[in-house]
Amino acid sequence: MKVGLVGYSGVGKSTVFQWLTGATPDPGKIQQGQVATADVADDRLRRIAEAYKPKKLTFAKVEFLDTPGLMADDRKDNPRRLGILREANGMVVVLDGFSGAPLAEQLRKFREELLYADLEIVMNRVPKVEAQMKKAKPAKERELDELELATLKRVIAGMEAGKFAKELNITEEEEKPLRSFQLLTLKPETVLVNRGDSGFNDPLPKDLLDLCPTACQAPVKLEMELAALSEEDRQMFMSDLGFTASFREATIRSIFYAMERIVFFTAGHDECRSWAMDKGGTAVDGAACIHNDLAARFVRARVVGHDHFVQCGYSEKEAKAKGLERLEGKQYIVQDGDVIEIL
């Protein structure tokens, strides 16, 4: 999964990229974007590993794409700058939480940029489809053109009314002609408020949470500065500043789940591992995350929910004895934290 970091110039987006991934931003890649990965650390998997003592512990990963910053006063080039985001599966809108600018207003303004960029692409497609429809062609192809044109016009009307494409209840049939556009307003979105050295423990304003319930915040630059200190000094400053824990791991998890993803676990003495998959995916989808051969040869899955696994002292034998281990078929919907063995 690739998640784009987006925002206006000056909000600290590239600093966020470095904080999340540990990769130093490359000035030479400002316009085409830079990609680096981060672990989706999970204390549940750490505790499973404490019980199994595996040779290897592997967390699920998320790719972050640092995109060019948008210009606040001259939006003409912003659609091009947003173009690189189309290859991402979702986005994190980084907001300026250190200057006092209203956060909800910042988000509304940025969403207008997404609408503007998508509307331009969709409107440019309409005359091309209309020209296609004037040509003689088989009835089946004409039906597809008619569906595409009707869908485009419905999306344009919605966007002109200020609605994102994902708010328009687009059907699976309508989504097919839109797929090639990789519409920004169809992608999962969350918000990260980049705080200064104060206010990071205050509740986020209600008007922002009304717009984006999954929004989170962190004092990014301050936490990077603390990370450069010795362990003793870091703990002292964290205590003085009111840090209860590092924000980084919690922020990555918050972003991951906002992208409509979950993890399941596999446990063994060779490796304990978390695997990322789409929320709502089946046991076969989970098997494919591990290896395509497992999906092709899937018979059933042995499943224990994480909470039940904890109750059983992380013992598969105990989970089976208590009837908490289940055998599930191809259509089983994997739940976040399931411990799974594919058979």
N, C-alpha and C positions, 0 to 999 in steps of 0.2 A: 504494500500500500504506500502510495506517494502522497504526501500532504504538502500543499503549497503554503508558504508564509507570505502573507500579502499585507499591504498597508501603504500609507502615504510616506514619502521621504521624510526622515527626521523622527520617526516613531521608535527607532531602535530595532528595526526588523532584523538586520544582519547580526546585531548583538544577540538577539533572541536565538537566531540560527546557531551561533557559536555556543551559546549556553546550553541549548538542547542537545547538540551533536558532538561538541568538542572540536569541531572543524573550524579552522581559521578562515574567515571570508576572503575570497580571492577577488581583488579589484578587477582582474581581467575577465571575470565571469559575471559581472554585474548585469549585463544585458541579456545573456543567454541563460542565466540562472546557475546555481550551484547546488549539488545534491550531496547529502551525507545521512548516515543512519544513526538511530538511537535505540537502545534497548527499552522495551516496555517492562520495566522491573516489576516484580510481583511477589509480595511477602508470602502469599500462599504457596508459590512454587519453592521459595526459599525454605519454608517449613517442611514441605514434602522432601526436599533434598536433604535436610537434616536427618530425616528418618531413613532415607535410602542410602545416604553417603555415596552418591554416584561419582564416576570418574569425571563427568562433565555436567555442567549446569548451563542451560541455554534458554534465554528469554526470547519471546517474540520481538520482532523489530518493526520500526516504522521509518520510512524514508521521508526526510524533510527537504523541500525544494525552496531555496531562497530566491524570490522573484524581484525584479526591478521595482523600486519604490515609485508610487504614482505622484504626479504633480498636482498639488492642491489648487493652484491658480490657473493652470492651463491644461484642460482635460483633453485637448485634441490628440495627444500622443498616448493617452492612457489605455485605449483599447489595444494598441500594439503591445504596451508593457504588460497588460493582462493576458495577452495571447499565450505566453508560456505556461500560464496556469491551467490551460485547457488539458494539458497532458496529466495533470494531477487528479487523484481520486476525490480530494476534498480540500478544504482551505481553513487556515487559521488567520483571522483578521487581527492584526496587532494594532492596538490602540494606544495613544499617548496618555499615560496615566500620571505624568509628572508635571504637566504645565497648567493643570486646572481646567483645560478645555472640556466641555461637557461630553461625557463618554457616549451617551445614547445618540447625540447629534453627530458625533464622529462616525458612528456605525451607520446611521441613516445616510450620511453623505457618501460613504464608501459603497453602500449597497446601490446607490444611484449609479455609480461608476460601472458596477456589474451589469445592471439593467441596460445601460447605454451601450456597453460593449456587445452584449448579446443581441439587443434590438438591431444594431447595425448589421450584424451577420444575417439574422433571420430576414430582415427587410430586403437585403441584397439578393436573397435567394428567390423571392417571390417572382420577379420578372422572368427569371430563368425557367421556373416551372411553368409559368403562363406561356412562354414561348414553346416549351416542349409539348404542351397540350394542343397546340395548333397543328402539330405534325400528325400524319396518319400513323397509327400504331395499333397493335392488338388491344382488345377490350380490357384484358387483365392489366396491361401496362397503363392504360388510361385510368383505370380505377386507382392504381397506386399514385398516379400523378394527382388525381382529384383528392385523395386522402391527404397527401403531402400539402397541397395548397390550402385545404380546409384547416389542417393542423397549424400551418404557418400563420394563417390569418387569426386563428384563435389565440395563439401565443402572442402575436403582435398586439392584439386588443388587450390581453391581460397585462402585458408589460407596459403598454401606454397608460394603463390604469394603476401602475406602480406595483404590480404583482410579480413575484418570482415565478419561473416556469414550474418549480416544484409545488407551488400553491394552486396550480390549475387542474389538479387531478387528471393528469395526462394518462391515458390508457396505455397498455403494453403495445397495442397496434399503432397508436399515435406516436409512441416513443421511437419506433423504428426509423422513420424518416428524419427524426431529429438527432439521432445518435452520432452522425458524422460531425455535427456542429460542436459536440462536447460543451454544451451550454454551461456557463459558470453558474447560472441561477438554478441549475438542477443538482449541483454538487452539495454534499454535506458541508456545513459551515459551523465553526465555533469562533469564540473571541478570546484573545489573551490580552489583558490590560497590563502594559509594561509600566510598573510603578517605579518611583524613585526610592529614596531611603526612608520614606514614611508612608503611612496609610495602607500598607500592604496587608494588615490584619483587619482593616475596617471592612464592613459588608459592602458588596458592590451595590450601586444604586438600583432601585427597583425598576426605573424606566429602561435601564440597560438589560436587566434580567428578563423583563417583559419581551424585549426584542430577541434575546438569546439566552435561554435558561441555562445553557451549558457553559456560559462565560466563566473564566477564571482569571486570577491575577497573580503576579509575582514581581518581586524587586530584582529584576534580572541582573542589572549591572552590579548591584550591591552584593548579590550572591556570588557572582563571579569573582569579585574582589575578595570576599571572605574565603573562597576556595583556594586562593593563593597563599593564605596564612598558614602558620603551623597549626596542628590540631589543638594545642592548648589555647593559642590566641583566638582561633576560630570559635571555639566553644565559649570563651569569655565574651567575645563580641556578639555572638548569637544570643547569649543570655541577656546582655545589655540592650540589644535591639528588639527583643521580644520574639525572636525566632523560636517556634516550637519544633520545627523540623525543616529539612531542606525542601524547597518548593519544586525542585526540578523533576524528581521522579513522579510526584503527584500531578504535576502539570502534564507530563507526557502521557500518563494514564488517562487524565481528563480529556486530552485531545483524542487519544485512541478511541475511547468509548463514544465520544461525540461523533466520530466518523462511522458510527453504526457497526462497530466491530466487537467481537468477543474473543476470549481465549479458552482453549481446553488444554488439559495437561496429559502428557504421557510420563510414566514413572518406571524407572528400572535402575539397576545397579550400574549400568554403563552410562546412562544419561537420564536426567530429568529435564523435561522441556515443556515450554508453553508454545502453543501454535495459534496463530491469528486466523480468523475466518469471519465472513460476513454474519451479522446477527440474523437469525432465522434460517441458517443453513442446516442441511441434513447431515446425518452420520456419514453418508457417502461423500458429501462435500468436505467434511473433516478428514476423511481418509485420503482424499485427493491432495489436501494440504501436506500430508506426510509424503505420499508418493502416488503417482497415477496408477501404478500396478495394484496398490491396495484398494483403490476405488474400483478398478476394473474387476477385481476378484473378491469384492466385498461379500461376506456371508452374513455377518452380524457384528455388533459392537458390544463389548463388555464395558458397562458404565457404572461409575459410582460418583454421586454428587460430592463436591468438595466438602460441604459441611458434614455429610455422612462419613466421609473418609476421615475427617478429624475425630468424629465420635468413636471411630474404630481404631484410633491410635495409628493411623496411616497404614493399617494392615489389610491387605487384600483378602487374606484368609478370614479375618474377623468380619469384614464387610460381607463376605459371602455367607458366613455362618449366621449372621443376623438378618439375612435376607435384604440387605441394602445394596447389593450388587445386582444389576439388571442386565439382561440380554436384550438389546434393542435392534430393530431392523433398519432397512434402508431409509425409511421415511421419518425416523426419529429426529426431532429438532434439538440440536446440540445446545446445551445451556452453558452460560459463562461459568467457568471453574470446574466443569465436568472432568473427571479423570477417566480416560478412555483407553481401551485396548482393542484394536481392530482385528477381527478374526476372519 
